[in-house]
């Protein structure tokens, strides 16, 4: 039998027989005897006589046996480690610790990753008190190699502890203090390699340092060391890491920054002016981060949630120094070629944009000085910088402040679209789009639109931004997608056919694959169609035929994602949504071409049963548009829908497929029954599988209601299993998820809303068929669920609205029988009172409806 060393080496060998066999044998060993598996890997990692690569692979397998990306598997792995014998865990720790100081640094790094994962399992629970002191001992070692690897390990460990802390577990101050002391000491080491690893470790350690930052003396010392490290001479890597630490401090400890700004301001400004771009960019990022924090605090204050936190107005105070620095830095473009590589000028433009969002009108005059001085500068760098500065401050200031500037400068901007510099033309197109995006009432639509149509002929880089500008202009038109929302006419109506034709010509350009130009053209066309006036509908039949021809011809050009076909499907979706039932003459061909896209996508994916997103959206739009006429397409589409539902690994497509069930139910109504058995079996399976993402499960709840509403009385056969699953879903509690997790709260609200919508669909469907009595035994369960909702402070308004609606549907259905049973229920009073106070008129209206029903069927039920 092959040794572990031979197996490890075989896993990276080129032998097509030995490699999978070795991988399978290693997996089998892990499953059959976990203790022995951990011991063997630890021994391999620790043995100096083993090949370097085998030791590294052993470390990698050990790490992967202690951790997984999937939260469920990660918990399983940690539980498995805890269940190992004390002797085995001690053996692994000892072996890994000895490998830490191996002569080969790569082995030491592999051991460091394992120790960090072990530490994540044990340190928060107080089970390996000796790990941090052991690493501290190495940090104080006279051997630079020992100090370096110990600090690398501390960095990995801190990264793990931060993640654990974010999940709601408290890391003991004693651990945080010891780690912080060690890395700060390492940051003062004269040897640059040690200083670098210490600074990288500090980036994570400082997140754990809340107690230290609340103590003036300790905080002063930390800030002094970080500032000193930012000034390190002879190592740009150390400086970069130190400024990244400064960014981390701004994120985590903004509230404490004020006393240090007299130091940090000049430090960052001097670095931005004089250091290399690699160092200057993170120094610039410090100011962008301060902007982010002040914007966040502004949002909290606006919603009354800022508590004791104060906005220090650091950006406002720094404006006279910061704005001239940022505008000056915009001129440091090296080349007119736009290769999308992040550089200092880009970082400066981003920062200036954030500054404008923070201070609003206060920055305009300062920036305007630079713009006016350089708008006609003979050097393209200064002309582009002026335009970039102008475009960057458009989000934040009021339209009242910007109107005179825009009205005065607009003719000059339009003329400059003919500038000899491609970089300048590109930035002008972007700036015009930003004006339309943030100040649409200022834009002279009738004057600019014909010029934009002409400038679509520019090089791809410029033309793509012109497409985006047209898209933004279209989005700003009155009305929205769908006939019921659109205006009869818009300022763009007279240009519709010309723009549509020009965008189609752009999509057919030989160079349309450059700069995502073809995508930009199709996206602009989709929005132009979706936001067009009703007076443009007469032109859309021709456009449908044109797009169907585009789609039919597109199969000559295929890529792994069918992107081109997706863009064209996007335009056809917009056309279908606008034409509604008038798409019917084209429905057969639309469906035929869409199924071709789905088939082609499966082919480029190696025959996998997958769905292309945009094609799926087009099917949904077609079903909504043609209603019962979609029935003839179901035999062809149903197998693909089932494939999309079963492919839960593609979460987005599975969620969309689940949503399409609702579109089909609304289109086919009772005719949907013949497909329900197969669809519901898949939905049941997805709900019961632990591998299926929770977003899919939340969407399934709503799908149950859609089916019930469509098939009405025929839902009787599914009522018991569906209600059982709704009960299981409604039993999910806030405490079942991670503490203080916004994602979990958002999921819980979406799940509850889906359950309530499902109950609404079931109630309506059964009532319409005269079978509501079948639901009587489930009423108390629904009311208990609503009662729990009223007792949870994290519930969203949309959930409350759905809860009010469900209770109203039950009262309407069961009338006096239910109101007498309810009596003056406190949860019911609480529900109505909450909804009556809502700022959402829809919720208030639903509350009034419920109150009227209660009064009608049992006077005085609310006391």
CORSUL-V143935 format. One record per residue. RES is the residue in three letters. SS is DSSP state (helix for helix, strand for strand, loop for the rest). PHI is phi in whole degrees, 0 to 359 (none if undefined). OMEGA is omega in radians with two decimals (NA if undefined). Layout:
res/ss/phi/omega
RES/SS/PHI/OMEGA
RES/SS/PHI/OMEGA
This chain:
res/ss/phi/omega
UNK/loop/none/-3.08
UNK/loop/294/3.08
UNK/loop/285/3.11
UNK/helix/299/3.14
UNK/helix/301/-3.13
UNK/helix/296/3.13
UNK/helix/295/-3.13
UNK/helix/298/-3.13
UNK/helix/293/3.14
UNK/helix/293/-3.11
UNK/loop/292/3.10
UNK/loop/248/3.12
UNK/loop/282/-3.10
UNK/loop/262/-3.14
UNK/loop/290/-3.06
UNK/loop/291/3.11
UNK/loop/265/-3.06
UNK/helix/291/-3.06
UNK/helix/298/3.13
UNK/helix/296/3.12
UNK/helix/294/3.13
UNK/helix/294/3.12
UNK/helix/299/-3.14
UNK/helix/294/-3.13
UNK/helix/294/3.12
UNK/helix/292/3.10
UNK/helix/298/3.13
UNK/helix/296/3.12
UNK/helix/298/3.13
UNK/helix/296/-3.08
UNK/helix/283/-3.02
UNK/helix/280/-3.09
UNK/loop/212/-3.03
UNK/helix/296/3.13
UNK/helix/304/-3.10
UNK/helix/294/3.13
UNK/helix/299/3.14
UNK/helix/297/-3.12
UNK/helix/298/-3.10
UNK/helix/296/3.14
UNK/helix/293/3.13
UNK/helix/297/3.13
UNK/helix/294/3.11
UNK/helix/298/3.14
UNK/helix/298/-3.04
UNK/helix/276/-3.00
UNK/loop/279/-3.11
UNK/loop/291/-3.11
UNK/loop/272/3.14
UNK/loop/274/3.12
UNK/loop/299/-3.10
UNK/helix/305/-3.06
UNK/helix/294/3.12
UNK/helix/294/3.12
UNK/helix/294/3.10
UNK/helix/296/3.13
UNK/helix/295/3.09
UNK/helix/299/3.09
UNK/helix/297/3.13
UNK/helix/297/3.13
UNK/helix/295/3.08
UNK/helix/298/3.14
UNK/helix/300/-3.10
UNK/helix/289/3.07
UNK/helix/276/-3.10
UNK/helix/250/-2.97
UNK/loop/204/3.04
UNK/loop/213/3.11
UNK/loop/296/3.13
UNK/loop/292/-3.07
UNK/helix/302/-3.12
UNK/helix/294/3.13
UNK/helix/295/3.13
UNK/helix/299/3.10
UNK/helix/297/3.11
UNK/helix/298/-3.13
UNK/helix/295/3.14
UNK/helix/293/3.08
UNK/helix/294/3.12
UNK/helix/296/3.10
UNK/helix/298/-3.13
UNK/helix/296/-3.10
UNK/helix/277/3.09
UNK/loop/296/3.11
UNK/loop/296/3.11
UNK/helix/303/-3.11
UNK/helix/295/-3.13
UNK/helix/293/3.13
UNK/helix/298/3.10
UNK/helix/295/3.14
UNK/helix/296/3.14
UNK/helix/295/-3.14
UNK/helix/297/-3.11
UNK/helix/295/-3.14
UNK/helix/296/-3.12
UNK/helix/292/3.14
UNK/helix/296/3.12
UNK/helix/293/3.12
UNK/helix/289/-3.10
UNK/helix/301/-3.09
UNK/loop/257/3.08
UNK/loop/299/-3.12
UNK/loop/294/3.12
UNK/loop/273/-3.08
UNK/helix/298/-3.12
UNK/helix/297/3.07
UNK/helix/293/3.11
UNK/helix/300/3.13
UNK/helix/293/3.08
UNK/helix/297/3.11
UNK/helix/295/-3.14
UNK/helix/299/3.13
UNK/helix/293/3.11
UNK/helix/295/-3.13
UNK/helix/300/3.12
UNK/helix/295/3.12
UNK/helix/292/3.07
UNK/helix/297/3.11
UNK/helix/301/3.12
UNK/helix/296/3.11
UNK/helix/285/-2.91
UNK/helix/247/-3.02
UNK/helix/302/-3.13
UNK/helix/299/-3.12
UNK/helix/262/3.10
UNK/loop/70/-3.05
UNK/loop/262/3.10
UNK/loop/223/-3.10
UNK/loop/298/-3.04
UNK/helix/276/-3.04
UNK/helix/295/-3.09
UNK/helix/297/3.08
UNK/helix/302/3.11
UNK/helix/298/3.14
UNK/helix/292/3.10
UNK/helix/297/3.12
UNK/helix/298/3.11
UNK/helix/290/-3.14
UNK/helix/297/3.14
UNK/loop/272/-3.12
UNK/loop/292/3.10
UNK/loop/282/-3.12
UNK/loop/277/-3.13
UNK/helix/303/3.14
UNK/helix/296/3.12
UNK/helix/294/3.13
UNK/helix/297/-3.10
UNK/helix/298/-3.07
UNK/helix/290/3.10
UNK/helix/294/3.13
UNK/helix/289/3.04
UNK/helix/300/3.14
UNK/helix/296/3.12
UNK/helix/299/3.09
UNK/helix/298/3.10
UNK/helix/299/-3.11
UNK/helix/296/3.13
UNK/helix/298/3.11
UNK/helix/301/3.11
UNK/helix/294/-3.09
UNK/helix/294/3.09
UNK/helix/297/3.13
UNK/helix/297/3.12
UNK/helix/295/3.13
UNK/helix/295/3.12
UNK/helix/295/3.11
UNK/loop/277/3.03
UNK/loop/106/3.14
UNK/loop/272/-3.12
UNK/loop/273/3.04
UNK/loop/265/-3.06
UNK/loop/301/3.13
UNK/helix/303/-3.11
UNK/helix/299/3.12
UNK/helix/294/-3.12
UNK/helix/301/-3.11
UNK/helix/295/-3.13
UNK/helix/294/3.13
UNK/helix/296/-3.11
UNK/helix/297/3.11
UNK/helix/301/-3.10
UNK/helix/293/-3.06
UNK/helix/287/3.09
UNK/helix/295/3.07
UNK/helix/297/3.12
UNK/helix/295/3.13
UNK/helix/293/3.13
UNK/loop/265/3.14
UNK/loop/293/-3.13
UNK/loop/290/-3.10
UNK/loop/277/-2.97
UNK/helix/296/-3.13
UNK/helix/297/3.10
UNK/helix/295/3.14
UNK/helix/300/-3.13
UNK/helix/296/-3.12
UNK/helix/294/3.11
UNK/helix/294/-3.13
UNK/helix/293/3.07
UNK/helix/296/3.10
UNK/helix/292/-3.14
UNK/helix/300/-3.13
UNK/helix/307/3.11
UNK/helix/271/-3.07
UNK/helix/297/-3.06
UNK/helix/294/3.10
UNK/helix/295/-3.13
UNK/helix/273/-2.93
UNK/loop/263/-3.08
UNK/helix/302/-3.11
UNK/helix/296/-3.12
UNK/helix/297/-3.12
UNK/helix/287/3.08
UNK/loop/273/3.13
UNK/loop/255/-3.01
UNK/helix/307/-3.04
UNK/helix/297/-3.12
UNK/helix/291/3.13
UNK/helix/295/3.12
UNK/helix/301/-3.11
UNK/helix/294/3.13
UNK/helix/300/-3.11
UNK/helix/294/3.10
UNK/helix/296/-3.12
UNK/helix/293/3.13
UNK/helix/297/3.13
UNK/helix/297/3.09
UNK/helix/300/-3.10
UNK/helix/293/3.07
UNK/helix/299/-3.10
UNK/loop/268/-3.10
UNK/loop/308/3.10
UNK/loop/263/3.02
UNK/loop/94/3.10
UNK/loop/211/3.09
UNK/helix/295/3.14
UNK/helix/299/3.11
UNK/helix/294/3.13
UNK/helix/299/3.12
UNK/helix/301/-3.13
UNK/helix/298/-3.12
UNK/helix/292/3.11
UNK/helix/293/3.04
UNK/helix/296/3.05
UNK/helix/295/3.11
UNK/helix/297/3.06
UNK/helix/297/3.12
UNK/helix/298/3.11
UNK/helix/296/3.12
UNK/helix/298/3.12
UNK/helix/288/-3.01
UNK/helix/274/-2.97
UNK/loop/226/3.12
UNK/helix/309/-3.04
UNK/helix/301/-3.07
UNK/helix/256/-2.97
UNK/loop/285/-2.95
UNK/helix/311/-3.08
UNK/helix/296/-3.03
UNK/helix/254/-3.03
UNK/helix/290/3.09
UNK/helix/296/3.05
UNK/helix/270/-3.04
UNK/helix/290/3.12
UNK/helix/301/3.12
UNK/helix/301/-3.14
UNK/helix/300/-3.12
UNK/helix/289/-3.12
UNK/helix/294/3.12
UNK/helix/297/3.13
UNK/helix/294/3.14
UNK/helix/298/-3.11
UNK/helix/285/-2.91
UNK/helix/248/-3.06
UNK/loop/272/3.06
UNK/loop/294/-3.10
UNK/helix/302/-3.09
UNK/helix/301/3.14
UNK/helix/274/-3.08
UNK/helix/293/-3.09
UNK/helix/298/3.09
UNK/helix/294/3.04
UNK/helix/295/3.06
UNK/helix/294/-3.11
UNK/helix/298/3.08
UNK/helix/303/-3.12
UNK/helix/290/3.07
UNK/helix/297/-3.14
UNK/helix/291/3.07
UNK/helix/301/3.07
UNK/helix/301/-3.13
UNK/helix/304/-3.13
UNK/helix/295/-3.11
UNK/helix/289/3.03
UNK/helix/294/3.12
UNK/helix/297/3.12
UNK/helix/295/3.08
UNK/helix/296/3.10
UNK/helix/295/3.11
UNK/helix/298/-3.13
UNK/helix/297/-3.12
UNK/helix/296/-3.14
UNK/loop/261/3.10
UNK/loop/72/-3.07
UNK/loop/245/-3.05
UNK/loop/282/3.11
UNK/loop/57/-3.11
UNK/loop/271/-3.11
UNK/loop/290/-3.12
UNK/loop/241/3.00
UNK/loop/280/-3.06
UNK/loop/282/3.14
UNK/loop/54/-3.13
UNK/helix/294/-3.12
UNK/helix/292/3.12
UNK/helix/302/-3.12
UNK/helix/290/-3.09
UNK/helix/272/-3.02
UNK/helix/311/-3.08
UNK/helix/300/3.13
UNK/helix/264/-2.99
UNK/helix/285/-3.07
UNK/helix/297/3.10
UNK/helix/300/3.10
UNK/helix/295/-3.10
UNK/helix/294/-3.14
UNK/helix/292/3.08
UNK/helix/297/-3.10
UNK/helix/291/3.09
UNK/loop/300/-3.08
UNK/loop/278/-3.04
UNK/loop/270/3.01
UNK/loop/292/-3.09
UNK/loop/268/-3.03
UNK/loop/209/3.06
UNK/loop/286/3.13
UNK/loop/289/-3.12
UNK/loop/261/-3.10
UNK/loop/260/3.09
UNK/loop/65/3.07
UNK/loop/284/-3.12
UNK/loop/298/-3.12
UNK/loop/225/-3.04
UNK/helix/294/3.13
UNK/helix/297/3.08
UNK/helix/297/3.13
UNK/helix/299/3.13
UNK/helix/292/3.11
UNK/helix/298/3.11
UNK/helix/297/-3.14
UNK/helix/296/3.13
UNK/helix/298/3.08
UNK/helix/298/3.10
UNK/helix/292/3.09
UNK/helix/302/-3.14
UNK/helix/297/3.10
UNK/helix/293/-3.11
UNK/helix/286/-2.97
UNK/helix/259/3.09
UNK/helix/63/-3.03
UNK/helix/301/-3.02
UNK/helix/297/-3.10
UNK/helix/267/-2.95
UNK/helix/298/-3.07
UNK/helix/296/3.12
UNK/helix/298/-3.13
UNK/helix/289/-3.09
UNK/helix/299/3.08
UNK/helix/302/-3.14
UNK/helix/294/-3.11
UNK/helix/298/-3.11
UNK/helix/294/-3.13
UNK/helix/290/-2.94
UNK/helix/239/-3.08
UNK/loop/300/-3.13
UNK/loop/245/3.12
UNK/loop/300/3.14
UNK/loop/296/3.13
UNK/loop/274/-3.10
UNK/helix/303/-3.11
UNK/helix/300/-3.12
UNK/helix/285/3.07
UNK/helix/296/-3.13
UNK/helix/293/3.13
UNK/helix/300/3.12
UNK/helix/297/3.14
UNK/helix/291/3.12
UNK/helix/294/3.08
UNK/helix/297/3.13
UNK/helix/300/-3.12
UNK/helix/295/-3.07
UNK/helix/290/-3.06
UNK/loop/263/-3.09
UNK/loop/284/3.07
UNK/loop/264/-3.13
UNK/loop/132/3.10
UNK/loop/297/-3.13
UNK/loop/284/3.08
UNK/helix/295/3.10
UNK/helix/298/3.13
UNK/helix/288/-3.03
UNK/helix/277/-3.01
UNK/helix/306/-3.13
UNK/helix/301/-3.14
UNK/helix/296/-3.10
UNK/helix/294/-3.11
UNK/helix/297/3.13
UNK/helix/286/-3.01
UNK/helix/269/-3.01
UNK/helix/304/3.13
UNK/helix/300/3.12
UNK/helix/292/3.11
UNK/helix/297/-3.11
UNK/helix/297/3.11
UNK/helix/297/-3.09
UNK/helix/288/3.03
UNK/helix/297/3.06
UNK/helix/263/-3.13
UNK/loop/303/-3.13
UNK/loop/290/-3.12
UNK/loop/272/3.12
UNK/helix/294/3.12
UNK/helix/295/3.13
UNK/helix/294/3.14
UNK/helix/298/3.13
UNK/helix/300/-3.10
UNK/helix/291/3.07
UNK/helix/297/-3.14
UNK/helix/300/3.11
UNK/helix/295/-3.13
UNK/helix/295/3.10
UNK/helix/299/3.09
UNK/helix/297/3.14
UNK/helix/293/3.07
UNK/helix/299/3.14
UNK/helix/295/-3.09
UNK/helix/287/-3.00
UNK/helix/257/-3.13
UNK/loop/221/-3.02
UNK/helix/299/-3.10
UNK/helix/289/-3.11
UNK/helix/272/-2.98
UNK/loop/288/3.03
UNK/loop/280/-2.97
UNK/helix/304/-3.05
UNK/helix/291/3.13
UNK/helix/277/-3.02
UNK/helix/274/-2.98
UNK/helix/300/3.12
UNK/helix/300/-3.13
UNK/helix/292/3.10
UNK/helix/299/3.10
UNK/helix/302/3.12
UNK/helix/291/-3.05
UNK/helix/285/3.02
UNK/loop/298/-3.13
UNK/loop/279/-3.12
UNK/loop/295/-3.14
UNK/loop/301/-3.04
UNK/helix/309/-3.11
UNK/helix/301/-3.13
UNK/helix/283/-3.09
UNK/helix/301/3.14
UNK/helix/297/3.10
UNK/helix/288/3.05
UNK/helix/295/3.07
UNK/helix/303/3.14
UNK/helix/296/3.11
UNK/helix/298/3.09
UNK/helix/297/3.12
UNK/helix/300/-3.13
UNK/helix/294/3.09
UNK/helix/302/-3.13
UNK/helix/296/-3.13
UNK/helix/297/-3.09
UNK/loop/275/-3.12
UNK/loop/287/-3.13
UNK/loop/298/3.14
UNK/loop/86/-3.12
UNK/loop/203/-3.11
UNK/loop/287/3.12
UNK/loop/99/-3.06
UNK/loop/301/-3.06
UNK/loop/289/-3.05
UNK/loop/252/-3.00
UNK/loop/280/3.09
UNK/loop/281/3.09
UNK/loop/296/3.10
UNK/loop/211/3.10
UNK/loop/222/3.09
UNK/loop/301/3.14
UNK/loop/271/-3.03
UNK/helix/304/-3.08
UNK/helix/292/-3.12
UNK/helix/257/-2.98
UNK/helix/303/-3.05
UNK/helix/294/3.14
UNK/helix/296/3.13
UNK/helix/293/-3.14
UNK/helix/300/-3.14
UNK/helix/295/3.14
UNK/helix/296/3.13
UNK/helix/291/3.06
UNK/helix/296/3.09
UNK/helix/296/3.10
UNK/helix/298/-3.10
UNK/helix/296/-3.11
UNK/loop/264/-3.12
UNK/loop/298/3.11
UNK/loop/299/-3.11
UNK/loop/259/-3.06
UNK/loop/290/3.10
UNK/loop/281/3.12
UNK/helix/281/3.04
UNK/helix/55/-3.13
UNK/helix/55/-3.07
UNK/helix/295/-3.12
UNK/helix/299/3.10
UNK/helix/300/-3.13
UNK/helix/298/-3.13
UNK/helix/294/-3.14
UNK/helix/294/3.11
UNK/helix/297/3.12
UNK/helix/298/-3.14
UNK/helix/294/3.11
UNK/helix/301/-3.11
UNK/helix/290/3.10
UNK/helix/302/3.12
UNK/helix/293/-3.06
UNK/helix/297/-3.08
UNK/loop/250/-3.12
UNK/loop/282/3.07
UNK/loop/287/3.13
UNK/helix/297/3.12
UNK/helix/288/3.11
UNK/helix/265/-3.09
UNK/helix/301/-3.10
UNK/helix/296/-3.12
UNK/helix/267/-2.93
UNK/helix/277/3.08
UNK/helix/299/3.11
UNK/helix/298/-3.12
UNK/helix/292/3.07
UNK/helix/300/3.14
UNK/helix/299/3.13
UNK/helix/298/-3.10
UNK/helix/290/3.06
UNK/helix/295/3.07
UNK/helix/294/3.08
UNK/helix/302/-3.09
UNK/helix/293/3.14
UNK/helix/298/-3.12
UNK/helix/278/-3.03
UNK/helix/287/-3.05
UNK/loop/288/3.02
UNK/loop/288/-3.13
UNK/loop/241/-3.09
UNK/loop/239/2.97
UNK/loop/230/-3.00
UNK/loop/292/-3.14
UNK/loop/248/-3.07
UNK/loop/51/-3.07
UNK/helix/297/-3.11
UNK/helix/300/3.12
UNK/helix/298/3.12
UNK/helix/296/3.12
UNK/helix/298/-3.11
UNK/helix/293/3.06
UNK/helix/301/3.12
UNK/helix/298/3.10
UNK/helix/293/3.13
UNK/helix/295/3.08
UNK/helix/297/3.12
UNK/helix/298/3.13
UNK/helix/295/3.14
UNK/helix/296/3.13
UNK/helix/295/-3.14
UNK/helix/282/-3.07
UNK/helix/280/-3.11
UNK/helix/51/-3.05
UNK/helix/296/3.13
UNK/helix/287/3.06
UNK/helix/280/-3.00
UNK/helix/308/3.13
UNK/helix/300/-3.12
UNK/helix/257/-2.96
UNK/helix/301/-3.10
UNK/helix/300/-3.08
UNK/helix/286/3.09
UNK/helix/302/-3.12
UNK/helix/293/3.13
UNK/helix/300/-3.12
UNK/helix/290/3.13
UNK/helix/293/3.10
UNK/helix/296/3.06
UNK/helix/296/3.11
UNK/helix/297/-3.13
UNK/helix/298/3.14
UNK/helix/295/3.14
UNK/helix/297/3.14
UNK/helix/297/3.11
UNK/helix/295/3.13
UNK/helix/293/-3.13
UNK/helix/289/3.07
UNK/loop/266/3.05
UNK/loop/76/3.12
UNK/loop/87/3.13
UNK/loop/296/3.13
UNK/loop/277/-3.08
UNK/loop/235/3.13
UNK/loop/237/3.07
UNK/loop/273/-2.97
UNK/helix/303/-3.06
UNK/helix/295/3.08
UNK/helix/295/3.11
UNK/helix/296/3.10
UNK/helix/297/3.12
UNK/helix/293/3.09
UNK/helix/299/3.14
UNK/helix/300/3.13
UNK/helix/296/-3.13
UNK/helix/294/3.12
UNK/helix/298/3.12
UNK/helix/297/-3.06
UNK/helix/282/-3.00
UNK/helix/260/3.05
UNK/helix/59/-3.06
UNK/helix/299/3.11
UNK/helix/295/3.13
UNK/helix/286/-3.05
UNK/helix/305/-3.08
UNK/helix/293/3.14
UNK/helix/268/-3.02
UNK/helix/299/3.12
UNK/helix/302/-3.13
UNK/helix/274/-3.05
UNK/helix/269/-3.05
UNK/helix/306/3.12
UNK/helix/299/3.12
UNK/helix/290/3.10
UNK/helix/297/3.11
UNK/helix/298/3.11
UNK/helix/296/3.12
UNK/helix/296/3.12
UNK/helix/290/-3.11
UNK/helix/281/-3.13
UNK/loop/275/-3.06
UNK/loop/289/3.10
UNK/loop/293/3.02
UNK/loop/269/-2.97
UNK/helix/301/-3.08
UNK/helix/301/-3.09
UNK/helix/291/3.13
UNK/helix/294/3.08
UNK/helix/297/3.13
UNK/helix/296/3.13
UNK/helix/298/3.10
UNK/helix/297/3.09
UNK/helix/293/3.14
UNK/helix/296/3.08
UNK/helix/305/3.11
UNK/helix/297/3.10
UNK/helix/299/-3.13
UNK/helix/293/3.11
UNK/helix/297/3.14
UNK/helix/292/-3.14
UNK/helix/281/-2.99
UNK/helix/264/-3.11
UNK/helix/51/-3.03
UNK/helix/298/3.14
UNK/helix/293/-3.12
UNK/helix/288/-3.00
UNK/helix/303/-3.06
UNK/helix/293/-3.14
UNK/helix/256/-2.97
UNK/helix/290/-3.11
UNK/helix/304/-3.09
UNK/helix/294/-3.11
UNK/helix/294/-3.10
UNK/helix/293/3.08
UNK/helix/299/3.11
UNK/helix/292/3.14
UNK/helix/297/3.08
UNK/helix/302/-3.11
UNK/helix/297/3.13
UNK/helix/296/3.13
UNK/helix/294/-3.04
UNK/helix/275/-3.09
UNK/loop/276/3.09
UNK/loop/290/-3.11
UNK/loop/276/-3.06
UNK/loop/275/-3.10
UNK/loop/299/-3.07
UNK/helix/294/3.09
UNK/helix/297/3.11
UNK/helix/294/-3.10
UNK/helix/295/3.09
UNK/helix/296/-3.14
UNK/helix/294/-3.12
UNK/helix/297/3.13
UNK/helix/304/3.13
UNK/helix/297/-3.13
UNK/helix/297/3.10
UNK/helix/303/3.14
UNK/helix/296/3.12
UNK/helix/298/-3.14
UNK/helix/295/-3.12
UNK/helix/300/-3.12
UNK/helix/292/-3.10
UNK/helix/282/-3.00
UNK/helix/265/3.09
UNK/helix/46/-3.02
UNK/helix/297/3.13
UNK/helix/292/3.11
UNK/helix/287/-3.10
UNK/helix/308/-3.08
UNK/helix/292/-3.13
UNK/helix/257/-2.95
UNK/helix/301/-3.05
UNK/helix/297/3.14
UNK/helix/295/-3.12
UNK/helix/292/3.14
UNK/helix/298/3.10
UNK/helix/300/3.13
UNK/helix/289/3.07
UNK/helix/294/3.10
UNK/helix/297/3.13
UNK/helix/298/3.13
UNK/helix/294/-3.09
UNK/helix/288/3.10
UNK/loop/277/3.10
UNK/loop/293/-3.03
UNK/loop/244/3.10
UNK/helix/302/-3.08
UNK/helix/287/3.11
UNK/helix/285/-3.09
UNK/loop/250/3.13
UNK/loop/298/3.13
UNK/loop/291/3.06
UNK/loop/56/-3.11
UNK/loop/258/3.10
UNK/helix/296/3.12
UNK/helix/297/-3.14
UNK/helix/293/3.12
UNK/helix/298/3.12
UNK/helix/297/3.11
UNK/helix/296/-3.11
UNK/helix/300/3.11
UNK/helix/293/3.12
UNK/helix/294/3.11
UNK/helix/294/3.14
UNK/helix/297/3.13
UNK/helix/298/3.11
UNK/helix/297/3.12
UNK/helix/298/-3.13
UNK/helix/295/3.10
UNK/helix/297/3.12
UNK/helix/295/3.08
UNK/helix/301/3.12
UNK/helix/300/3.12
UNK/helix/298/-3.14
UNK/helix/296/-3.12
UNK/helix/300/-3.14
UNK/helix/297/-3.10
UNK/helix/298/-3.14
UNK/helix/292/3.14
UNK/helix/296/3.14
UNK/helix/297/-3.13
UNK/loop/265/-3.12
UNK/loop/70/-3.10
UNK/loop/241/-3.05
UNK/helix/298/3.14
UNK/helix/301/3.09
UNK/helix/298/-3.09
UNK/helix/269/-3.00
UNK/helix/304/-3.09
UNK/helix/292/-3.10
UNK/helix/259/-3.04
UNK/helix/298/-3.12
UNK/helix/299/3.11
UNK/helix/296/3.11
UNK/helix/295/-3.13
UNK/helix/296/3.09
UNK/helix/297/3.10
UNK/helix/298/3.13
UNK/helix/296/3.11
UNK/helix/301/3.12
UNK/helix/296/3.12
UNK/helix/298/-3.11
UNK/helix/292/-3.11
UNK/loop/262/-3.08
UNK/loop/251/-3.08
UNK/loop/287/-3.10
UNK/loop/270/-3.09
UNK/loop/291/-3.13
UNK/loop/277/3.13
UNK/helix/296/-3.13
UNK/helix/294/3.07
UNK/helix/292/3.12
UNK/helix/300/3.13
UNK/helix/298/3.12
UNK/helix/295/3.13
UNK/helix/294/3.09
UNK/helix/300/-3.13
UNK/helix/297/-3.14
UNK/helix/296/3.13
UNK/helix/299/3.10
UNK/helix/299/3.11
UNK/helix/296/3.11
UNK/helix/294/3.13
UNK/helix/296/3.13
UNK/helix/297/-3.10
UNK/helix/281/-3.04
UNK/helix/256/2.96
UNK/helix/50/-3.02
UNK/helix/301/-3.13
UNK/helix/302/-3.12
UNK/helix/278/-3.10
UNK/helix/296/3.08
UNK/helix/293/3.11
UNK/helix/294/-3.10
UNK/helix/289/-3.05
UNK/loop/63/3.12
UNK/loop/278/-3.05
UNK/loop/299/-3.12
UNK/helix/302/-3.11
UNK/helix/295/-3.14
UNK/helix/290/3.08
UNK/helix/299/-3.13
UNK/helix/297/-3.13
UNK/helix/297/-3.11
UNK/helix/293/-3.14
UNK/helix/297/3.13
UNK/helix/300/-3.08
UNK/helix/295/-3.14
UNK/helix/293/-3.13
UNK/loop/271/-3.06
UNK/loop/296/3.06
UNK/loop/279/3.14
UNK/loop/275/-3.12
UNK/helix/299/3.11
UNK/helix/296/3.13
UNK/helix/292/3.13
UNK/helix/298/3.14
UNK/helix/295/3.10
UNK/helix/296/3.11
UNK/helix/296/3.12
UNK/helix/297/3.11
UNK/helix/298/3.12
UNK/helix/298/-3.12
UNK/helix/299/3.12
UNK/helix/296/3.11
UNK/helix/297/-3.13
UNK/helix/298/3.14
UNK/helix/293/-3.12
UNK/helix/292/-3.02
UNK/helix/265/3.03
UNK/loop/202/-3.11
UNK/loop/302/3.08
UNK/loop/82/-3.13
UNK/loop/297/3.12
UNK/loop/270/3.09
UNK/loop/95/NA
